[in-house]
């Protein structure tokens, strides 16, 4: 009998000792898996690419987005390349396989979405994309030029919910709210809601004289060539926050300061719900009832333009108009009950933001997470020694 069997096991184990390359491979795989789990279920980095949230968030801000607050969304497109959203960085090819799709599910969260939360979500109109013009809304292009012209000019692709472009906006209305906007002022459930001091809009400023030292405005936080535009010798367009404009109005050489908005009744074709019977524009619209899970709406000529996309695209039903009324999934129906909650998102930079005013409701299955804080801020226009906005590092988002 061999009483030294443990020595053989020890020798065998030593022969199977991992090589350096195998150790590195295991470490890389573990790091990728760990980082993916953190990114999907806990927290994710995000970059501000446009000025739609100025002055709350600036171009070049890098922030962390919590998946925990609203509950992490289980991946709906589970087969995807790690760390790539929808497109591979070098090749430009698709970074996911959409042949496998899981139903929408979300883990329990710490809170519900509240009004004024800054939220990251998948672009609702991003289900269809013109590859050569991805910064433009496909549906706007179709409304302006016709479907055939767009499809002839561009490569058209579709994307699943969780692979649509990420957007960041402020939640203005939650499910069940009724919203209106008049002269640039939003009302929620009949109560006017002034912009936060971080929100900005255009103002018409009239001076007593044409001889003005604009340096004083730069000291107030305005960028001369970007935020101030001359309209005549003594009248200028200012882009600023309510707080900034209140200070402008107190200057002794200023005659008047008033919000500059579109006239009520002047229709903008690209404003939601794109209904020829509604003369709405970006500053004057409503009332709009935001869909809520369990809410039932009547199906008629007034509600269909408002809720057709939610019923068909977001909730997956077939909606048909017949001589005798409406059919939902082939069954006659005069009403519809929503299966999900929806939200109304708007940018703080009210006159430079493509938001719910143009593409409507954000379904709950499009919600990615809550913006927490800025961990880095990089100013591309700054000088060599002022590229980093030190005062914004670890700045909390409100």
LOKEMI-200988 format. One line per 5 residues: number of its first residue (from 1); their letters; for each residue x, y, z of C-alpha. Coordinates in pm, whole numbers, plus 32768, in hexadecimal, padded with zeros to 4 digits. Layout:
residues N
NUM> a> X,Y,Z  ...
end
This chain:
residues 398
1> xxxxx> 8000,8000,8000  8079,815A,7FA6  806E,822F,80E2  80FB,8360,802C  7FD3,83A8,7F4D
6> xxxxx> 7FCC,8510,7FCE  8121,8546,7F38  809A,84E7,7DE1  7F7B,85DA,7E0D  8072,86E8,7E70
11> xxxxx> 814B,869D,7D42  8019,86A0,7C5E  7FA9,87EB,7CEF  80FF,8882,7CBA  80FE,880E,7B50
16> xxxxx> 7FAD,88BC,7B1D  8021,8A05,7BB0  7F9A,8B29,7AE7  807B,8BD8,79F3  80AC,8D4F,7A00
21> xxxxx> 7FD9,8D7E,78C9  7EC1,8CAD,7961  7ED0,8D7B,7AA2  7EB8,8EBC,79D9  7D94,8E34,790F
26> xxxxx> 7CDA,8DCE,7A4B  7D19,8F24,7AE5  7C9A,8FD7,79AE  7B62,8EFF,799A  7B19,8F38,7B0B
31> xxxxx> 7B4A,90B2,7AE2  7A63,90BF,79B3  7954,8FF5,7A60  796D,90C3,7BA0  796A,920E,7AE4
36> xxxxx> 7840,919C,7A12  777A,9138,7B47  77C5,9288,7BEA  7769,9344,7AAC  7623,9287,7A74
41> xxxxx> 75A1,926E,7BD7  7645,9381,7CA8  76E5,94B3,7C0A  7756,9527,7AB2  7826,9649,7A2F
46> xxxxx> 7784,9739,793B  77FE,9867,7872  7739,99A3,7820  775C,99D0,76A5  766F,9AF7,7666
51> xxxxx> 75FF,9C38,770C  7492,9BD3,7740  74B9,9BCA,78BC  7583,9D0B,78E9  75B4,9DA4,79E0
56> xxxxx> 756D,9C75,7ABC  765A,9B96,79F8  7767,9C12,790C  77FB,9B80,77D0  792B,9ABC,7847
61> xxxxx> 7896,9A55,7995  78D9,98EA,79F4  77DE,9863,7AEB  7772,9727,7B9B  7615,969B,7B66
66> xxxxx> 757A,95BD,7C70  74C2,9483,7C00  7461,9439,7D69  7380,9564,7DAE  726B,9505,7CBA
71> xxxxx> 72C7,9393,7CB2  73BB,92FB,7BBB  7323,9291,7A70  736E,9129,7A12  741E,912D,78BC
76> xxxxx> 731C,910D,77A7  7428,90C3,76A4  7508,8FD5,7769  7603,8F7D,7658  76DD,90B0,762A
81> xxxxx> 784A,9117,7620  78C0,9190,7779  78D9,930B,77AB  784D,935B,7650  76EE,93EA,7646
86> xxxxx> 7668,93B0,74E6  7795,93DF,73FE  78F8,935A,7406  79EF,947A,7437  7AE2,9429,731B
91> xxxxx> 7A27,935E,7218  78DA,9414,723C  7820,92CA,722D  7700,925E,730B  7774,920D,746E
96> xxxxx> 7656,9125,74CA  758D,8FFB,744C  7419,9045,7442  73B2,8EE2,73EE  737E,8EA8,7563
101> xxxxx> 7296,8F9C,7617  7221,8F87,7780  70E4,901F,780B  70FC,9164,78CE  7144,9125,7A3D
106> xxxxx> 71CE,9208,7B4B  725B,91BD,7CA4  71BD,926E,7DCF  7240,93D0,7DF7  727B,94C1,7F15
111> xxxxx> 7182,95C1,7E92  708C,9619,7D80  70DD,9722,7C7E  707F,9877,7D0A  703E,99C1,7C5E
116> xxxxx> 7182,9A86,7C29  725D,994E,7C35  7372,9954,7B30  7344,980A,7A78  7406,9744,7972
121> xxxxx> 732C,967E,7881  732F,95DE,772A  72B9,96C6,7615  714D,9662,75CF  715F,96BC,745C
126> xxxxx> 72A5,95F9,743C  71FC,94B5,73D2  7245,9516,7269  738A,95BF,7200  7420,964E,70C2
131> xxxxx> 7586,95CF,70E3  7625,96F0,7027  7562,97F4,70F4  754B,9761,7251  753F,98B7,72F7
136> xxxxx> 73EE,98FB,7250  7297,9874,72AD  722F,9779,71A2  70BE,97CC,71CA  70FD,9942,71A4
141> xxxxx> 71B9,98F7,7062  7096,9828,6FE1  6F97,9936,7039  706A,9A3A,6F86  70D8,9976,6E51
146> xxxxx> 6FFC,9840,6E35  704C,96D8,6E88  70BB,9674,6D2A  71B2,9794,6D0A  724E,9748,6E5E
151> xxxxx> 726E,95D5,6E16  730A,961C,6CC3  7409,970C,6D56  7470,9651,6E91  74AF,94F7,6F1E
156> xxxxx> 738E,94B7,700D  73B2,93CD,7137  72E6,937A,726C  7361,935E,73D3  72D4,92AC,7505
161> xxxxx> 726C,937E,7632  73A9,935F,7702  748D,93A2,75D7  73F0,94EE,7577  74B5,962E,75AE
166> xxxxx> 74D4,96A5,7717  7436,97F7,7766  743B,98C3,78A7  7325,99B8,7904  7262,9A35,7A2F
171> xxxxx> 711B,9983,7A83  700C,9A8E,7A71  6EDC,99AA,7A91  6E9D,984C,7B17  6D91,974D,7ABB
176> xxxxx> 6C33,97DB,7AEC  6C9A,994A,7AE6  6BEE,9A48,7A05  6CE3,9B3F,7968  6CB8,9C87,78B1
181> xxxxx> 6DB0,9D8E,7841  6D5F,9EFB,7802  6E5D,A002,779E  6F78,9F18,7803  6EED,9ED0,7960
186> xxxxx> 6E8A,9D68,79B2  6D5E,9D1C,7A8E  6D3A,9BC6,7B33  6BD9,9B66,7B9C  6B72,9CD2,7B7F
191> xxxxx> 6C91,9D5A,7C52  6D9A,9E34,7BA5  6EFA,9DAA,7BD3  7009,9EB1,7B95  7158,9E3A,7B12
196> xxxxx> 7268,9DE3,7C08  737E,9EE7,7C22  7452,9DF6,7B56  735C,9E01,7A33  7387,9F01,791E
201> xxxxx> 72B2,9F9A,780C  72BF,A0BF,7718  7275,A21F,7794  7243,A365,76DA  7312,A47A,777F
206> xxxxx> 72EB,A5E9,7722  73F6,A6E7,7785  73D3,A85D,77BE  7505,A898,76E5  75C6,A7E7,75D4
211> xxxxx> 770E,A82E,7687  7723,A6FF,7770  784F,A663,781A  780D,A4EF,77EA  7926,A494,78D7
216> xxxxx> 782D,A4B6,79F5  7760,A395,7963  7892,A2B8,7947  78CB,A2EC,7ABA  7764,A276,7AF4
221> xxxxx> 77AE,A12A,7A45  773F,A174,78DF  781A,A113,77BA  7815,A245,76D9  7811,A1A8,7580
226> xxxxx> 773A,A07F,75E1  7638,A0FC,76DC  7603,A25F,765C  7593,A2B2,74FA  754A,A40F,7476
231> xxxxx> 73F9,A44A,73D0  7414,A5C5,73AA  74E4,A6E4,7439  743B,A6D3,758E  7390,A57C,7593
236> xxxxx> 7438,A42D,75CF  73DC,A2BF,75F8  7467,A22F,773C  7479,A0BE,7791  7479,A09D,790A
241> xxxxx> 73E1,A015,7A49  72CB,A0CA,7B07  73C7,A121,7C17  74BF,A1B6,7B1F  73B4,A27A,7A6A
246> xxxxx> 732D,A30A,7BAE  7486,A3A5,7BE2  7488,A42B,7A7E  7337,A4D2,7ABA  73C6,A593,7BE2
251> xxxxx> 74D8,A63D,7B16  749B,A7B1,7AF4  74D0,A7B3,7979  73CE,A69F,7939  726F,A70D,78D5
256> xxxxx> 71BD,A5BC,78D4  71F3,A444,78E7  70E9,A34D,7873  70DD,A1E0,7813  70EF,A1AC,769B
261> xxxxx> 7006,A096,762C  6F3B,A02D,74FF  6DE1,A0BF,74D5  6CBC,9FE2,7545  6C03,9F49,7420
266> xxxxx> 6D34,9F52,7337  6D59,9DE7,72D5  6EA7,9D30,72CA  6E88,9BF8,71F5  6F8E,9B2F,72B3
271> xxxxx> 6EED,9B5F,740B  6E46,9A2D,74A9  6D4A,9999,7460  6D77,9A13,72F7  6C00,9A40,72D9
276> xxxxx> 6B81,9B2E,71C9  6A5A,9B84,72AA  6B37,9C0A,73C2  6BE0,9D5B,7392  6CF4,9D19,748D
281> xxxxx> 6E5B,9D8E,74A0  6F83,9D4D,758A  6F18,9E65,7678  6D9E,9E38,766C  6CF6,9CE4,767B
286> xxxxx> 6C0E,9C04,7740  6B58,9B86,77FA  6C09,9A36,77E9  6BA9,9913,78CB  6CD8,9834,7907
291> xxxxx> 6C79,96C1,78EF  6C7D,95F6,7A2F  6C6E,947E,7A65  6AFD,9424,7A80  6A84,9571,79ED
296> xxxxx> 6972,9548,78E9  6948,9645,77D1  6839,9663,76CB  68A8,961E,7566  683A,973D,7486
301> xxxxx> 68C7,9845,739C  6947,9914,74C2  69FD,97FF,757F  6A85,972B,7461  6B92,9827,73F2
306> xxxxx> 6BFF,9845,755E  6C0D,96D5,75BB  6C2D,9610,7477  6DA6,95DE,7494  6D8A,9575,7600
311> xxxxx> 6C7C,9478,75AC  6D27,93E5,747A  6EA2,940F,7498  6EDC,941A,7610  6DD0,9320,767A
316> xxxxx> 6DD6,9247,7540  6C6C,9251,74CF  6BD9,925E,7373  6AF3,938A,734C  6A11,93A8,721B
321> xxxxx> 690B,94A4,71AC  67D1,9416,710C  668A,94AA,7095  65EA,943D,71DE  66F9,94B8,72C9
326> xxxxx> 6845,9436,734B  68D3,92D7,7363  69DC,927C,7466  6A83,9131,740A  695D,90E4,7327
331> xxxxx> 6855,9123,7432  6765,9246,7427  67BD,9341,7538  674B,949C,7599  684E,94BF,76B2
336> xxxxx> 69AA,944B,7714  6A48,93FF,7869  6BBD,9440,7885  6CAA,9333,7902  6DCF,9416,7962
341> xxxxx> 6E1B,9561,7A09  6E9E,967E,7934  6F5F,97C1,7975  6F8E,991A,78DD  70FB,9987,78BF
346> xxxxx> 717F,9AE1,7866  72D5,9B82,7851  7330,9CA1,7937  73AA,9D65,7809  7243,9D93,7797
351> xxxxx> 7283,9E2B,763F  739E,9D41,75E6  731A,9BEB,7645  727A,9AD3,757E  719B,9A36,7686
356> xxxxx> 703A,99BA,76CC  6FAB,9AF2,7627  701E,9A5B,74DD  7006,98DF,750C  6F13,98B2,762A
361> xxxxx> 6F0D,97BF,774B  702C,96F3,77DB  6FB6,9591,7837  702D,94F7,797C  70E7,93E1,78C6
366> xxxxx> 71C7,94EE,7828  723E,9571,797B  73B3,9533,79B7  73F9,95DE,7B02  7418,9717,7BD7
371> xxxxx> 7535,980F,7BA8  75F5,9831,7CF1  772A,990F,7CD7  7834,9997,7BED  7983,98EB,7C29
376> xxxxx> 7A44,99A6,7B19  7A02,9AD6,7A3F  7AD2,9B2E,790F  7AB0,9C7B,7857  7B23,9C56,76EF
381> xxxxx> 7B1B,9DD2,76C6  7BF4,9E11,77F6  7D64,9E6D,77EC  7E72,9D6A,7834  7E69,9DAB,79AA
386> xxxxx> 7CEF,9DC9,79C6  7C78,9C9A,7901  7BFC,9BF3,7A3F  7ADA,9CA1,7AEC  7B59,9C62,7C4D
391> xxxxx> 7A26,9CFE,7CF0  7947,9BF4,7C51  7A05,9AC1,7CCA  7921,99E8,7DA3  780C,9AE7,7D6C
396> xxx> 76BB,9A4B,7DCB  75A2,9A5C,7CCA  7458,9AFA,7D2F
end
